[in-house]
Amino acid sequence: MRGKRTIRRALVAAACGCLLIACKARENGPKGPPPRTSGSELGPRSVALARPEPSGLPAAVAETLSSVHERKLVIAPPRTPAQRLEFGRGRLVQAAGSLVVFRETTHGDALAEVNLGAVRAVAHGADGSLFALGASGGTRLDARASSARPFPNATFLPDSTLFPDLEEPSHFLIFYRGTEQLYQYSFETEAGAFLAIDERFTLEGCEGALGLLDDGAFVCRTSGGLARKTPRGRRTLFNWPVDVGEATWLLPARRLDEVFSVSAAGEVCHLRLEPEMRVLGRFRLPAQPYAAASNAEALAFVTVSSGSAQARRWTLLVTDPEGLPRFQTELPAQPAPPGDNWLETVTADKSLAISRYAPLVAVGGPQQVTVWDYEKAIPLFSR
């Protein structure tokens, strides 16, 4: 709503600007559009602002709205991140619109492509497998398989999150935010059936960030602190440190009794899960984070600089647990269109994944994906 109110104000300002532009045009004759910046070092921008707008807005209004979207509006991280990329053992899964694409991670060649109508989310299994849910069903690629197998559909509501069941690899979990319910489904159901709920668990008190640790336990922000709970185990509560900002992400660390808290402002805190949680270390990101992920040895962030006079810049940053940079590169930026779907356009290919099996990190989405070896600081492929 805040973005739409800003757009309406911009329209009023743009209308006034149109009158001034018209006067200038009568005095000095027609002029072309201002020069536009080129794309980032990874590739050209694929959408030009000069493309005709289906809304039929006057050119000056469309230009003003695009400038407002590009330079004035801050992009906040989504409350529920889009699950479009995930690594398995030597594989990568990509949600590409109606297709889910399984790739090998050496050259990025496609191993399988499955049409799911519209891909809702992708995830990895504890055994290195990969799976996806879509509008018409699901598909799964086992760790050593060469072809994907279908499985029946499961209800996946807006604001839901797909998780592997690390305690029972033959199952997966869906968390429905707002209900505090975690539902378990089995892959091994007769083809053609709609998946029935095998079990349901309550993650009571989960009001904010939610993360999955490597032992299958969930950690989540509560009104009074942090809760840790395995689906079939007991719930443990911890007091949140008073000098740590609100968590937008809770990421697993090397130790099972530790987590990383990442705030929307870019504060990263290494926390020990004790009754009075201790801060083991902290650092601040150079720009606002849009996405965050971790493995046992590194943290990865997609950051965005916005809300300034300069064009928006996207960056991939990989650090060690202490915050020392291990790899950094600029990411392609999609220019913001004038329409209401501008946010979806500029963030479509900004999903993030980091591998648990190799020093690999990926950024992408439905249109493209790029994978880097962050240890060697080189790109492996872009598809």
N, C-alpha and C positions, 0 to 999 in steps of 0.2 A: 504493500500500500504506500509505503514511503517513497518507493521509486516512481509509482504512478502519479503521486502528488507533485513530485519534482518534474515529471514529464509535462503535467498540465501547466505548471509555472513556466517551463521552458517554451511551451507553445505560445503563451502570451508574449514572452520576450521575443520569440522568433517572429511573431507577427509584426511587432514593432520594427524588428530588424529588417523584415522584408520591405517596409516602406522606405527605410534608409537606403537599402540596396537598390530599389527601383529608382530612387532619385539619383543615386550615383551612376546607375546604368544610363539614364537619360543624358547625364553630363559627359560621361567618358566613353559611352558605347559599350557593347557587350563584352564581358570578360569571361574567361574560362574558369573552371573550378580551381581552388588553390592546389599546389603540388602536394602529393601524398607521400608519406614515408614508405619505404620498401619493407618487406617482411624481415623476420629475424634471420640469423645465420643458418638456421635449420631448414629454411624453405620459405617461399613467397607466401604472402597472404592470399587466400583463395577467393575472397569476396571483396569486390570493389564498392566503395561508397556510392559511385556513380550509377550503380545498377538501379533501374526503375523500381520504385517502391509500390507494392500492390495496394497500399493504403491511399495512393493518389495525393500524398502531401505535396505542397509546393516544394520546389528544390531547396529554397533557403530554409524552410522549416525542417525538412528532412536533414539537411546539413547541420543545423543547430542541435537537433535532437541527438544525432550521432555524436557530435562533439561533447554534449552533456554526458551521454552514456560512456564515452571513451575517457573523458578527463575529469569529470566531477563526481561521479557516483562511486562509492566504495563497494567492492565485492566482498561480502561476508561469506565465510565457509558455510556450506549447507548443513542444516540440523541433522539430516540423515544423508551421508555421502552416497553418491551414485556408485554402484558396484559394477564397473565396466571392465576392469582388468584384474587378473590374478595369475600368479605363478604357481606351477606345480613342479614336479621333478623333471627337469629338462623340457618343460612345456610352458606355454602361456595361453590363457584364454582371453578372448576379446569380444565384448558385446558390441556388435556392429549393426545397430538398427534392428531389423528383423532376424539377422543372422547371428549365430554364435560361431566364432572362428577359433579353432585350436591350432596353435603354431608350435613348431619346435624352436628352441631359443638360440640355436647356432646361427641360422641365416634368416629365420622368420618365415620359412615356408609353411604353408597351410597343410596340416595333417587331416583336418576334417572341417566341413562347414555344415551347419544344421540350421534350418529355418524354423524358428520358434514363434513366428508371428510378430512378436515384439519381445526382445530380451529384457527381463526385469532386473536380474542380478546374476553375478557369477561368484564362485567361491572355490576354495581348495579343500581337499580332504587331508586327514592326518597321514595317509599313506602316499601322498604325492599326487593323488588323482585331482581332477578338475570337474566341476559341474556347473550347470546353468539352469535357471528357471525362466520361462517365457510365457506368453499369452496362451500358447497352445500345448504346453507341456514342458518337460525337462529333458536334459541330455547330460551324459556323464562319460568322461574319458578316463579310464583307469590308468594307473601310473605306467604300466608297461604295455598298454593296448595300442593298437594301430588304428582302431576305429571307435567312434563314440556309440554308446547305447542309449536308447530313449528310456525315460521313465515317466509315469503319469504326472498330471498337473497337481499343483498345490496352491491354495489360496495365498496370494501375495498382495496385500493391501498397500496403498500409498503410505509412506513413512515406515515401511517394514525393512528389516535387515536380515540377510541370509547368512547363516553360519554353518560350518561343519560341526558334526557331533564328534569331538575328539575322543570321547569315551567309547562310542560305538560307531566305527567308520561306516557301517552299513546304513546309517541314518544321517539326516541333516536336521537343522533347526531353523526356525523363523521366529524372530522377535517382533511383536506388534507393539510399537511405541504407543503409549497412551493407555494401554491395558495392563502393562507390566507382565504380559504373558509370553512364555517361550514354548513354542509348539514343536514336537518332534515328529518327523515323517521318515518312512523307510523307503529306500531306493527299490527294494525287492518287493514290488507289488505287481500284480498282473497287468500286462499292457492293456491300455484302453480304459482302465479304471481311474477315477479321480481319487487322489491319495487321501486316505483317512488319517486322522490324528492318532498316532500311537500313544503318546503321552503328552501331558502339558505340565509346565513348571511355572512358578511365579517368582519373578525377580522383584520382590516387593520393595517399594521405596525408590526405584530407579527413576530419577527425574531428569538426569542430564546425560553426560558422556557415558558410553558403554563400550567396553573392550573385552576381548577374549584372550586369556592367557594360554600358554603352551600346554598346561596340564588340563585344559578343558574347563577351567573356572572362569566365571564372568566377574568383571569388576565394573562398578557403576557409581556415578555421583548421586548422592542422596541429599536431602535437605540439610542433614547434620554432618555429613562427611562422605565416607566412601564405604561401599559394601562389596564383599567378595563372597561369591556363592557358586558352587558347582551345581548343575541341574539336579543331581540326586543327593546332594550333600547339605551340610548346614551352612548357615549364613553368618559371616563375621563382619562386624562393624569397626570402622576406624575413624578417628577424628581428623578432620581436614586441617592442615597447617594454616594458621591465621595469615601468614605472609605469602601464600600462594594464590594466584588468581584462579578464576573459575575455569575448569577444564572443558575444552571443546573436544579433545581426543584423549583417551587413555590407552597407551601403547605398551605392549609387553616388553620387558627387559630380559637380560640374560638369566637373572635369577627369578624364580617363581614368586618370591616375596617382594618383588620390586616392580614398579611401573614408571612410565614417563607420562607426565601430565603436560599437555600442550594447550595453551590458551589461544583465543582468537586474536589477542594482541601480539602473539609471538613469543610468550614466555614459556620456556621448556624447563621443567623441574623433574629431577630424578628422585623418586620417593620410595622409602622403605615402608612396607605394610606392617606396621606395629600399632598397638592401641593408640599411641600418640605418634602419628606418622612423622618420620624424619625426612628432611631435605638433604639428600646426599650430594647434590650438585644442581646447578642451574645455569642457563645461558639464554640469550635473547636472539631471535632471528632478525636478520637485516631488513626484512619486509614482512608484511602481514601474511600468515599462512592460509592457503586455500585447501590443501590436502596434506595429510601426514600418514606415515607408515613406519614400521620398524621390523628388524630381525634381531638376531642375537648379538650382532656386532655393530650395527649402524642404524641411523635414523634418516629418513628421507622426507623432504618437504617440497611441495609446490608453493611458491610464494608469489604474491602479486602486489605491485605498487600501483595504487590508484588513489583517486581523490586529489589529484594535483594538476598543475598546468601542463604537465608532460603527458605524452601518450602512455597508456598502461603497459607495464612490462611484467612478463611472466618468467620465473626462474625455477630451475630444478636444483636443489641443494641436498647433498648427502653429507652427514656429519658422523663423527664417532660419538660415543655416549657422553663425552665431555663437551661436545659442541664444536670441536675442531673440524673444519671443512675437509672432506675427503674428495669431493667432486662437486663441480658447479657448472651449469651451462644455461644459456638463455633459451627460452622456449618460443615457438612460433606464436604470434598473437593474431587472433581473428578480429578485424575491425568491428566495432559495435554498430549494428544497424539502428535506424530510428524507431523501429516498431517495438511493441511491448515484449517481443520474444528476444530482445537483445541479450539478456543475461544467459539464456539457454544457448544462444549462438556462440558467445565468447568463451563459455566454459565447457562446451560439448566434448572437447578432446583434452581435458585437464584432469582426468582420473589418474591415480597414482598406485603403483604396486611395487613391492620390493620382494626379492626372492629369499626363501629360507634355505635354499640349496646351493646357491652360487652368488657371487657378488654382482647381481644384476638388478637394475631398476628400470621401470617402464613408465611412460606417460602417454596417454592417448585416450581414445574413445571410439565412437562409431565411425569416424572418418579416417583416422590414421592412428598408428601406434609406433613409438620409437623406443628401442631398448638400448641401454648403455651398460658396459662393464665399468662400474664405478671404481674398482680397484686399479684397473689399467687406464681409467679416464678416457675411454674411447667409445664411440657409438658402434653398436653391432649391426643394427638394421633399422630401417624405417619402412613401414608398409601402410 
